[in-house]
C-alpha cells in the first residue's frame, strides 16, 4: 500500500476520509485546501488511496483505518477475536523471549492504533508469544557490537540529541498504550524485564503469575526506565528501593506492593483470570471505557508523568555513555551480553562499580 509513503510528520498534508461508490478512501489535502472546501467539492486533481479495514485488522464495519495492513509486521502480531471485540497484540520474538528489536516499538504502536480505529474493538489484550512477556531490549543486538555501529551506543564524544531522538521515539511508541482510547490489558508470563517492564507498566490493567520475574536491572548500570511508571505505581520509597538496587521482583511480590494488578499461582489460572476480566469488560460501551481511562490518566499526568519521562529518557542515554556504561558495553562485547548481565545483576562488585572520575 502507498499510505505510509505519503504520510509525513513534517508535511502540512492531512488525510480526509471520503467515499467513491462503495469504497472508502483517504484523500491527501493541504491544510489550506481542507479549510477552503467541503466534502462535496473534492478536486479531481487529487489522488485517493484505497484501503481495506479488514486487511488492517478491523471488521470492515468500523471507522476508516488510516494505517497500514498488519501483513508486513515482523516482531508483533495482530488479530481480533470474540466477534471483533477483542484485539490481540502479541510480541512475536519467542526465540528471543520477545526481546525488543528495531521493529517492535513502532509495530506495537501501529497495532494499538489499528485497534483504536476499529469500532468493533472494545479492549486490547497484550502478551508475548511462547512462554514469556518480554525480556527487554535485545542486548545481543544493542550491546555486543562495536560502539558507533549500534543504536544507543555512540563513539565518544557522544551527541545526546541523537540518542534522545531514538529513545524518545521508542518511549512514545510504548506510550501509545497509555494514549489508547481502548483499554489495554497485559498478560505477563515468565518475564517483564527492562524495556519489557516499560511496556507492561504502561498498560491499564495487568495480570501476572506468581513465579514471573519483573524488574528493571539496567538501573544498576546502563539504563533508566524511560516510561517512568515505577513511582506512579508504587510510590517514592518502594520505587527507590527497587531501582537503586536493580531488584527483580516475583510476580507475587509485584502484585503485593501494587506494581502489578493481580498475580495468579499458575499460568492456567492467569489465562482464566484474564479471560474472565475480558469477558466482563467487553459488555461496557466503548465511550464509557474511554471516559474512565481518560479521567484516571489525567490525574496521573497532572502529577508530572510526561515531564518525568522526558527526563528519564535523557538519563537513559547518559547512562549508556558514562564511563561505567561504556565499560559495561565493552564487557558485553568481550564476553557476550549474558555473562555481562549476570555480573551486573549479581550484586557483586564488577569492573564498572568503582570507576573514579578523571
N, C-alpha and C positions, 0 to 999 in steps of 0.2 A: 504494500500500500504506500501511497505518497504522503500520507498525513504527517509523519514525523519529519520528512524532508522539508515540508513547507513551514511548519510552526517554528518560530524562533523567539526566545525570550527577549531578544533585543529588538524585535520588529514591532512596528506600530500596527501591524495587521491583526485582525481578530477573526475568529470563526463565527459565522452566523448560520444557525440552522435554517434550512429551507426545504421545500418539497417540490419535486417534479414528478408528476404522475403518482406512482405508489412507492417510489424510492426515496429514502432520506439522504440528505447531503449536508455537507458543510461548505459554506461559501467564504472565500477569502476576501475581506474588505479592509480598507484602511479605516482609521478612526473617523476621518473627515467624511468619507463616503458613508459610513454607517450612520453618522449624525444627520446627514442630509438626504436620507432616503427612507422609504418604507419597505416592508416585506413584499408588497405587491409590485414594487418597481426595482427589480433586480437587473442591473445592467448586464446585457448579454455578453459583453466582452470578458466577463469574469468566468473562470472555470470552476465548476463544482466537483468536489471529490466525494465519491460514494463510500459508504462503509457498511458493514454488517454488524448489527448488535448481537447477533448470535455468535459470530466469529469472535467477537470481543468478550465473550463470556456471558452476555446478557441473554434474556429470554426472547428478545425481539419485540417485546411489548412495552419495554421501559422507555425512559428518555433517550434521546440521541446520545451516543457514546463517542466523544471526540478523541479516543485513544486507540492505539494500535490493537490488532488482534493479539491473542495470547500465544499464537503459534510459534513465535520466534523467541520466547523466553528460554533462557539457558539454565538459570540457577533457582528459579521459582516456578511452581506450577499453580494454575488457577482453574477452578471449575465450580459449578453450582450444584446443589442437591436440594432435596425437600421442596420440590416444585419451584426451584429457583430462589427460595427464601434464604438459603444458607450458602454464602460464598466461602469456598475452601481455598486458602492461600497456604501453600506448602513450600517451605525452604527445601530445595531439592539438590543437595550435595551430600547424600547419605554416606558416600565413601569417604568423606572428609568430616563426618559428624556435622554436616551442614555449616561448615566454616564459611565465613563471608569472603567472597572473591570480588573481582572488579565489577561483576554484573549484578550481584544480589541486591545492593541498596536501591538502585534505580528501578530494578524489576519489581521489587517489593512495593515501592511507591506506585508504580504503574498498576499493579494488581489491585491495590486498595482503591485507586481511582476508578478502575473498571467497575468494581463493586459499587462504588458510590454513585455512578451514573446509571446503574441498573435498578429501576424502580421495584423490581420483584425482590431484590435482596433486602433482608431485614438485618442480618448480622454477618460478620466476617469471623471465620474460625481460622486461627493462625497456629501452625505447628510445623515440626520438622519431619522430613522423610526418614524412614528407618526407625531407630530407637533413640533419637536424640533431638533436642530442640535446635541448639546451635552452640558450637564450641568457640565462637568469637571469630575475629579476623583470622584468616588463614595465614599463619606465620611462615609456612613454607613458601608462600608467595611474597610475603611482605617483610621477611627478616633474613632469609638465608642467602640472598643475592648480594650484589655489590652496591654500596651506597651511591646514590645518584642514578641508579638504574631501576629502583623500586619506588613505587608511590609511597610517600610518607617517610622516606629516608634520603635526605639530600646530602650532597657533599657540603663540606663546611668552607666558608660561612654559608649559612642557610638563609632562605628568604621566608619569613613567617607567612607572607601573603600567599605564596604558592601552596604551602601546607594547608592554610586555612581554607583556601578555595576548594581543595579536595575534601577535607574532613567536614567542612560545613555542609557540603553537598550531601555527604553520607548521612550526617545528622538530620538534615532537612528531609531526606528520603525516609528515614526511620520515623520521623515526626509526622509523616502522612498518616500514620496510625492514630496519633493524637488528634490530628485535624479531621480525621474521617467523620463524615456525617452519619455513618453506621457504626454501632458498637463493634469493637474488635476484642475477641476472646482468645487468650493464649492458652494452649495446652502444652505444658512443659514436661517432656520426658527427659530423663537422664541428666542433661547439662544445659545450662544457660550461663555461659561464662564470657567475661569480657564484653565484646561487642554484641554477643548473643543476649547478655543481660540488658544492654541498651535497648534492644528490640523488645524483649519481653516486658520490661518495666514501662514501656510506652503504651502498652495495651490497657484497655479499660477494665477488663476482668481477667484474672489469672488463676489457673489451676496447675498444680504440680503433683508429683509423687514424693513420698517421704524420703526415699533414698536418692533423689535428684541432687545435683550439685549446682549451686547458684552463687555467683560472686563476681568480683572484678579484681582478680590478682594482678593485672597490669598496674594497679595503683602502687605496687611496691617499686616498680621501675618500668618506664617505657609506656605510660598511659595515664589518662584521666577520663572518667566516664562522661562522654560528650552529651548524652541526653540528660544527665544530671538529676535523675529521679530519686536518688537514694535519700536525700534529706527530706524530700516531699512525701516519701512513703513511710519512713521510719523515724524521722526526727533527727535533731542535731547530734546527740551523743551516740546513738546507735549507728548513724551513718559514719561518724568519725571512727568508732571502734572497728567497723568493717573495713573502711578504705585506708586507714592508717596502717593496717597490718596486711591488707590483701586477703582477708579471711574468706574462705569458701564455705558457704552455709549448706546444710542439708535442706531438702525441701520442707521437712517438718519444722526446723528452726526458722526458716524464712517465713513460713506461714504464722508461726507463733509470735514473731515480732512485727508482723504486719507488712512485710516486704512483698509477700505473695498472698493472694486472697484466700486460697484453700489448698491443703495438701491431703492427698489420699494415700492409703497404705500401699496399694498395688497399682500397677499400670491398668489393670482391668477396671478397678474401682475409679481410677482417674477418668477413663473413657466414659464410664457410665455417668459419672457426675457431670461431665461436660455435656453429654448428650441430654441429660435432664434439664440442665440450665438452658441450653439452646432451644429445646422444645418449649420452654416457658417464654423465652424472650421473643420468639417469632410470632407470638399471639398479640404482641403490643404494636400499635401503629408506629410506623417509621418516624413520623413527626414527634410523637411522644418520646421515643428513644432519643431523638436529637435534642429535644428540649432539656432533658435531664443531663445528658452528657455535656452540653454546652454550659449549663449553669455551674456544674462542678468544675469543669475545665477552667472557666473564668475565675473561679475562686483560687485555683492553684496558680494560674498565670498572674493574678494580682499580687501574689507573693514573690514574683520575680523569676519565674521558671525560665522564660525565654532569655532574659539577660544572663542568668546563671549558665545556660547552655552556651551562650556566646563565649563567656569567659572560660568555661571548661574546654571548649574546642580549641581555643588558643593555647591553654595549658597543655592539652594533649599533644599538640605539635611541639611545644617546647620540651616536653618530657622525652620525646624521641630524638632530640638534638642536644640535650645536655651531655656532659662528659660521661655520666652514668648510663644514659640512654644509648649513646654510641657504643660504649663498652658492652652493653647487653646485646646489641645487634651484632657486633663483631663476634661475640661468643657464639651466637646462634649460627652465624655464617661458618664458624670454625667447627663446631661440634654438632650442629643441627638444632633446630628450634626446640625439639622435645627435651633434649638434655639441658638447654639453657633455661627453659621454662621450669623444669624440675628443680634446678638450682635456685632460681628466683623464688619459687613458691614454697620451698622447703623451710624457709625462715632462718636458714643458716647464713653465716657470713659469706658473701660472694665477692668477686673481684670488683664489682661496682658499688659495694657497700660503703667504702671509706675513701673514695677518691677525694683528694684535697684540692681546693680551689687554687688556681695558678695566679 
